């Protein structure tokens, strides 16, 4: 079996990239996965993806399955969904979420709208596109402020949980300035965060 492991290769692309550390770590993850998969009759290939052109080159090799670890393209998380989109168009077997799932997850407010429509509880929130819109926030503190279009907890640290208006304004301004995208202001829910991966397409099995 010919297995190709894809990972983004853009952590050194932008000097002011706020997600540089997370983007660099995926290189180590890809190498560790390749070591774990080697053996038997498997041929393992690790391929860095810089842009759409380099992804097209990978497809010419005709791997049996692609392990998709790409979390961005060109140091932009919004490019994450382009990789599975191209793999879907090429009708290639690959691991990970579909292009639609990734696109929705990179628009946190839209994902929350779908959850609410399906009856899944999600904390109340508001999207802030300009500092002047802070006056519209009518949610009880504490609140958590996140970039609305990032993943892997990029842009979230201990200062992201705010307890008053002054701190809210400071962190929202930081998100708008640093990430150049809307900020999601959400009710903070205290407690453990549990990540549940799903295996399979039809008849999914939680691990």
Buried (B, 14 or more C-beta within 10 A) or exposed (E): EBBBBBBBBBBEBBEEBBBBEBBBBBBEEBEEBBEEBEEEEEEBBBBBBEEBEBBEEBBEEEBEBBBBBBBBBBBBBBBBBBBBBBBEEBEBEBBBBBBEEBBBBBBBBBBBEEEEEEEEEBEEBBBBEEEEBBEEBEBEBBBBBBBBBBBBEBBBEEEBBBEEEEBBBEBBBBBBEEBEBBBBBBBBEEEEEEEEEEEEEEEEEEE
